[in-house]
Each structure stands twice: as structure tokens, then as C-alpha cells.
């Protein structure tokens, strides 16, 4: 008679599954609460204590950690192993049905203490699942209630499971324990390690344990499959709340992330318009409604079909300021009820996202062929950064104000990045180009007449004087850049010849 050992926290579907096994002649062994649940539906499982000849102890912490259980699971289908079991009086276990304490679900709740979280770290269940999965050549491991019907159906037809199916179940079991341990490690590291060490060091081994929280219609293009994954299974898109509009797409999520990062750089009311991960316009103002037209005016053609981020609550005034502009999505800390209602009525397909708390992730991860790149996020200039005027002419107070804004606005632009700006808005942006002088030309072209008297920010140094010469011809009066080129003196000389005031920051802000 085949024997199944059952010890589950999640008892969904267990009654039907266990009754099906009993009808097929399986002997059932169960622990604690699982045995009681089976008795309620009329089954009479053998208690684990009868097999181990040892009581549960430590308030249930130890129930199944015994050779009578684990030797019976790990024994291979060989004469030697089976003889060892007979010599000790143990019967082989042919199936393990087990799932784990809800550690991830517990830590997702508000107000959970460290002690409460630790009590939800499963030991016996993980050992059962891993042992059965290791010995999948003989033992069936079932860790997901969704697999109960398929397992029963195959047993009813063939009386056994083929090796391929057992292996698939084992793969799922090892994925369960992998993600479980990853969640525990991440929680304890976050709770116990000093924040300073988390910020300064990169982990020698990175285990993410991500869960798919959203199925996307497709990726960047319709022929690509895609999904959104997060560390916590209860996570939401962008860590916020989707309030309305069509379902979010892969490209929407990328643009929303870029837009949210852009407006998070500013303390004043700010608006950023993003298209294909690049800002088309960024502006600040007394209110977000005042800033919006300035951000759109930076490049009104490219703003069509973009994503808008606002670092203040969206109100009726901002909705009115949108006019007839087609917008794919809006992300903000909140939406006033009347503004949300108007957007729902007037822009039914526009995605509305209530953003997460301000701040950047602990690290950024990108895939490359054969590996992954990990870095700490760029959080504006580092502490202690000093700006130096390197030209004969110093910037005026008005120019300095424009330079400060331009230096913030250039940081979310893709490299090579050039921004032309006033004190409160971009007027021309050139980004994502392989040549810096071409980025200047594009920014100047976008700005047109507004380049006269504008400030220019460059995310990295000018390798040649040509970029400064193009900016000077367009009427730019001041420049801010990191410096550090071997031709810095040529660049400074070109700025002096054009009576441009220039500041070196010593800090680069590449964004690839």
C-alpha cells in the first residue's frame, strides 16, 4: 500500500484530494492540525506520533524532524535502502503533500514584530518539501493545491506518475523553498543590518525571489511577452495605486518610473512630461497647474501621447490646464476627488496612478548578455560637491537660479544629455544621442528663440569646444557641466570668447 505524508498550512482543496487518495488505496499519515482537518471529513489518518513514537514538542516547532519520516522519504528505490528501512521498522513514504507557513504574507502586514515574523519561518515543512523533491525519482512532492486535481487524475488512470511529471513537481518545490528562504533573508537583512552598510556595500550574492504581480498584454512590442514582478507578492504597480484608466502596459510602467523619478528631484511644485523614457519638458511653479503649461511648452509636439508626473495632488486647475493634450498616464501623490471624476469622464482611457512615497530604490538592476549589472541609484550631487566658476565672467543671480534648475532637470535625461532652461522650466532638451554636440544642436532646435538668454546644463563634460560654440551662436549665456575633459581649457576659452559664464560641478550624471 503506498503511503502519503500530509502536513499543510494551506488546507484549500485538501479534503477532496485526501479522500481521492484514500479511495485509491493510499495510506495517509498526517501531523497535528492537518490530521484533525482530515478527521473532520471522515478520514482516519495515522498520526505522525504513531510513526515517530515521539510527541510533538516545543509548542509544535518539532513534529516531523525524525528518521521515521525523513529516512522514509529519502530512501532510494534500491534493495539496500529498503532493507535499511525494514531493519529500523520504517515504511517508505511515496508522496509528500506539504506547504509552508505564510511568512511572506505575514511580513506584508502592518505592525508585525520581529518575533511574530520569526514564528512564521517554517522549518519542518521546508525539510519535508526539499527531501521529497530531492528524491523525486521515487517520491511525489505536492506543494501547490493547484496540482491536486492533476495528480489525482494521473493516479486514477495509470496508478503512478511518470518521471517527467514528478520532476516538474520537484522543480516547483525547489522554487517554493528558494523564494521562501530569499524572502526570509531579505527581511532579516532589512530589519537587522545597519542602514549605512546597506547603502555602502553591494551584496556578494544577490537573491531576489520575485513574484509576478501583474500580467502585461505584451512587452515593448506586441510579439514580446512581459510581466511585472516584485519582491513582495502583495506589491502594486509602481508601489502605489491604480485609480483609473486602461490597464498599464510595459512601456507605461517604464515611462511612469522615469517621470516619477524626475519630479522627485524637486521640492517645489513640479511637473515632468516623459516620452520614451526621456523628458520632453520639466517645470516648476507656484502650483502644479502653473507648472504644467511650461513643461508642455518645452516641446509641445513630443508631449502628445506622453506620461505626466506631478509631485503635488492633482486638482481641478491642473485638469483644466491639460486642455486637449492627449496623455497616456498621470502619476501624482494623490488626486482630488473632483479632479479624478473629471479625468474619468473626459479621459476614460488615461491611466491614473497614485504614486508611492518619495524616494529611490536601494539599488538598480539591469540585465546584459550573460549577466546582470547592479548599482546604487544616482541621488543628485553627492554630499560635499562644490561648484566652481571657471570662466572670467561669473553668472548673475538670475543666471545662477536658472543654472540650479537646469542642473536638476538634466539628471533624468538620457545621455548624452543637454538641457536649455530658464529659472523654472526647460525650453529645449537633447538626449539619448551618441554625440554631445548633436545633443546641443537638438536642444537648441527645440528651444528656437527661447535659447536666447537660456542656461545650459550638460550631464557630462564637453569633449570639444564645438558644443559651447553651438550654444553661444544660439544665445545661451551660461553653462553648468561637470568638467574633467582633457580639453577643458579649450572649452573654457570658447566660453570666455562668447562671454558665457560657466560652472564646473565635478559630478557627472550619466543616465543610459
N, C-alpha and C positions, 0 to 999 in steps of 0.2 A: 504494500500500500504506500503510495507516495505521500510525503509529508510536507506541509506548508507551515512556515512560521510567520505569524502575523503580529505586527506591532506598529500601529499607525497613530499619528496625532490627528490628521485629517481623515475623518471616517466617512466622507462622502462616497456613496456607492458601495461601501464595504459589505452591507447586508446582502445585496444581490450577488456580489462576487463570491463571498464566502459560502453562501448557500449553493451557488453553482459548483464550487469546488467540492463541497460535501456530497452533492448529488453524483459527481464523477468519481467518488470513492477516495478523495483525499482526506488524510488525517490532518486535523487542524491543531496547531499549538499557538497559544496567544498569551500575551502579557497584560497584566493589570487592567487598565480601562478598556483595552481592546477586547479582552476576554469577556468582560461584563457586557460590552456592547453586543457581542455575538450571542451571549446567553439571552439577551432581551428578544432577539429574533428567533429563538428556539434552537440554537445550535449549542453543542456541548464541547467546546474546545478543551484540549488538555492545557491546564495552567502551566506557565513556564516553570513554576516552583516544583511541579511534579517531575519535570525533566532534569532540572539542575540539582534538585534536592537541597536547594538553598533559598532562603526567603529574600524578598525584595528588601533593600536596606538603604539607609541614608535618605529617607523620605522619597524613595523611588529613583534616586540617582543611579542606583545599581540594580538592574533587573536581569539583563541578558548577557552581561560580560562573564561568560563561563564556558569552559571547554565543551560542555554538553551541547551548547548552542554553536559556538564558533568552530569547533572541530567538525561538527556535523555539517556545517555549511562549507568549510574549506576542504573537506576530504575530496580527493580526486576519484574518478571512476577507475580505480586500479585495485587489484587484489590486495596489495599491501595496505593501502589507505582504508579499505573496507574492513580488513582484518583488524586494524588498529581500533576502529570504531567498535567492532564486536567485542574486542578484548576489554574495552572500558565500559561496555554496556550502553553505548550511544547508538541511536538510529540516525541514518543520514537525513538531512533536510534538503528537499529538492526544489523548494521555492521559498523566497523571502519576500514578503509584502510589507513594506515599511516606508513611511515618510517622516519628516523631521519636525521638531519644534519650530514654531513660526518666528525665528529670530529676526528676519528682515521686516516682517510685518510689525513686530513689537517695537523695534527701534524707530520705525516710521511714525510712531505715535508721539504726541506732545507730552512732555513731562516724565518720560521714562528714565528711571535712575540707572546708574551703572549696575547696581546689584540686581535689579529687575531684568536688565538685558542679559547679564551673565547667566541667570537661571534659565534663559531660553536657548542656551548653547547646548545642542544635542550631542551626546557622546555615544550612547548605546545604539541609537538609530543610525548614525554615520558609520559606526563599525559594522553593523549588520549589512547596510547597503554596499559598502565597499567590499566586504568579504564575499557577498553573493555575486557582485559584479566581477570581482577578480576570478571567481570560479564559474563564469558563465558557460563554460564548456559542459558543465553538468547541471548547474543551478539556474533557475529562473529568478530574476530580480525584477520586482514590480514596485516602482517608487512613485508612479503617477496614476491617480484614479482614472484618468482618461484612457489608460491602457487596459483597464479591466475587461471591457467587452471584447476586445480583440484577442486577449489571452484566453478567455473562456471559449470563444468561438473556435480557435485553433485546437484547443484541448478536446472539444467536443467532436471535432472532425477527425483529428489524427491521433489524439491521446497524448501528444507531445508537441513541443515547439522545436522547429528546425534551428540549426545553429545560427543562421543569419539573423533570425528574429531575436534569439537570445542575446546575440551580440549587440543588436540595436538597443535592446533594453538596458544592457550594461553600459553602453555609451551614454544613454540618458541618465543613468545612475551616477556615473562619474561626473557628468556635467552638473548634476544636483549638488554633489558634495564639494566640487570645485567652487561653485558660486557661493555656496553656504560658507565655506571657510574664507573665501575672499571678502564676503560681507563682514564676517567677524573681525578679520584682520583690519579692514578699513575702519570699522567702528572703534576698535580699541586704539588704533594708531591716532585717530582723530581725537579721542577722548583723553588719552594719557600722555602723548608726546607734546613737549613744549611747542607752541606755535612757531617760535623762532627756528627750530630745527626743521619744521615742515617747509618753511619759506626758503631756507638756505640750501637744503640738500635735495638732490634728486634721488629717488629710490633706486637701489641697485637692481631690484626685480619689481616689475610693475604688473600687478594682477588687478584687472578691472571688474570682472564679473558683471557685465552689463546685461540688462533685461530689455527686450523690445517693448516699448511702451506705446508705440504708435506705428501702425502700418500705413505707409505712404503710397499714393496711387502709382508713383514711379519716381525715379531719381531726377537727375538734371535733364534727362531726355526720356521720352515715353518708353523706349526699349530697355531702360535700366530699372531693375528692382531696387527698392530702398525702404528703409525703416528708420525710426528714431529710437535710440537706445539711451538708457540712463542707469546710474548706479543703483538708485532706489526704484523698486518696482511700482511704487505709488507716485513716482515723479510725473510732472506735467510738462507739456511743451514750453520751452524757454524758462521753466521753473515758475511760470505764472499761471494765468487762467485765460482760456479762450472764451471770449464773451459773445462772439457772433461772427457771421460771415461763412464763406465756403471753408471746406477743410484745408488745413495747412499743407503746402507742398514742400518738397525738399528744398527748392530754391527760395521759397518764402522764409523758411527757417534760417537759411544762411543769411539772407538779407536782414531779417529781424535781428539776428545776433549782431551783425555789423552795425546796424542802426542804433541798437541799444547801447553798444559799447561807445559809439560816437557821442551820444548825448550825455552819457555818464561822465564824460570828461569835464563837463561844465557845471558850475554851481548855480549860475543864473538860469532863468527860463530859457530853454534851448530846444531847437528843432533840427533834425537831420533828415534829409531825403537821400535814400540809398537806392542804387540801381546796379544790379550785378556785383554786389559786394563793395562798390565804390560810392562814396558820397557824391551827389551832384550838387548839393548845397547844404551848408550848415549856417545857422544864425542864432543869435541871442537877442533878447529884448525885454522890455518891462513885463510882458506877458508872453506866453507861448503863442497866442493869437497874433501878437505883433511880430514875433519872430518868423512865423510860418511864411508869409509872403516874401520875406527877404531870402529865406532858404530856397524857395521855389524859383525866385528871380535869378538866382545864381546860374541856373541852366534849365529854363522852363521846358525846353524840348525834351531833354533827358528825364526830367521829373515825371513825365507821363508814364504811368504804369509802375511807379516806384513804390518803395516802402517808406513810411514816415515814422520816426521815433520822436517822442516828446518826453521831456523829463518833468513835466507837470501834469496835473489832471486835465484831461481833455474836456473842455466846456463848450457851451453853445457858440461862443465867439470864435473858437478855433474851427468848429464845424462850418460856420458861415465863411470863414476865411479860406476854406478849401475851394470854394466856388465850384466850378465844374471839373476840376482836376480829377482824372482817373487815378485811383490809388489802390494798390493790391492789398495792403495791410497797414494797420496803425498799431503801434505799441506804445503804451504810456503807463505810468504808475497806477492810474485809475481813470475812469470815465464817469463824468457826472450823469445821473440818470436821464436827464433831458437830452444830453449830447448822445448818449448811447441809443436812445429812442430815435433821434433824428437820423443817426447813421444807419440804424436798422431799416428805417423807412426809405431813406434816399439812396443808400449804398448797400443793398441787401447782400451783395457778394463780397464786400470788403471785410477782410478778417480783422477782428478787434482782439487785441491781446493785452491783458493786464500784466504788466511786467513784473519781474522778480525784484527782490531787494537790490539796491545798487551794489555793484562790486563785480570783480572778475573771478573766474575760476582759479583754483590753486595752480593748475598747470594747463598747457595746451598740447594736444596730441594730434599728430598728423601721420598718415601712412605714406611710405615711399616703397618702391620696389625692394623687397627683401627685408623690410624692417619698418620701424616707427621712429619719429622724431618727437622728443619731449622737451618743453621749455617752460620756464616761468613766464607769465604774461607780461607784456610791456605796460607798466603802470605810470606813464608820464615820466618826466625827468626824475632821476634818482635824487635822493637827498644829498645836499651839498653841491648840486650843479650850479655853476656860476656862469653868468652871461658876460661876454666881453665885447665892447665896441672895438672894432679893428680898423675902422676907416677914419679918415680925417674928420668927417662930419659926424656928429652924434645925432641920433634920432631925436626929434622933437617929442614932447609929451604926448601929442596926438598920434604920432607915428609909433611910439612905444606901445600905446594902447592897442593899436592895430596889429603890431607885431606879436603881442601876447596872445591875441585871439587867433591870429594866423598860425602860430606855433602849436596851439591846441588842435586847431582844425586840420592841420596836415597829418596828424598822427594816425587817424583811421583810414587815410587814403593809401591805396596800393602803390608800392614802389615801382618805378621812380615816381615820387610824389612831389607835386608843386601846387601850392595854393596861393591865389591872389585874394586879398581880403581888405575890408575896412575894419573899423573897430568892433563891428557887431555882425558881420556877415561875409561869407565868401562871395566873390564876384567872378571867379574863374578857377577851375580845377583841372589839372592834368595829372593823370595817374595810370599806373599799370603799363607804362611804356618802357622799352629797353634802353632808350636814350633820354638822358636828363634834359638836354636842350630841346628835344621834341616835346617833352612834358611841359617845358616853359612855353613853347610855341602854342600848344593846345590850350593851356591856361589863359594865355594872352588872347587867343582867338575867342574863347568862351567869354572873356571879360569885355572885349571890344573897348569902347570908350571908357568903360569903368576901370580899366587898367591905369589910367592917369591918376597919380597920387595914391595908388594902392600899395599895400605892403605885400611882400612875397616871402613865403616860407618854403623851405626845401627840407625833406626828411633826412637827406644825407648831403655830403659835401658836393660842391661843384668841381668836377674833374678838370674843367677848362673854363676859360673866361667867356665862352660863347653864350652860355645861359644868362649871365649877367648882362651881356650886350643886347640880347633879345629883349630882356626885361626893361632895360634902360630905354630902348627905342620905343617901347610901348608906353612909357611914362611912369613906371614903377619908381618910387622914391626911397624905399627902404627894404632891407632883406634880412632874414634871420635863417641861419643854417648852422650845422654842427661844426664845419671846418674840418681840417685834418688832411686835406689834399696836398700832394707834393707841389701842386701849382697854386697853393693858397695866395702867395704873393702876387701872382698874375691876376687872380680873381679879385683881390683887394684893390689892385691898381686899376682894374676896369671899373670897379665901383667908385673909386675916387675920381676917375676921369669923368664919370657921369654924375658926380655929386650925390651919389647914393650912400645913405647911412647903412652900415651892415654890422650885425651882431653874430658872434660865434657862440654857440651853446656848449660845444664839447660833447653833446649827447645825440646819438643817431636814433631814428625811429623808423627803420625799415619795416614794412608790412608786406609780405609776399603772399 
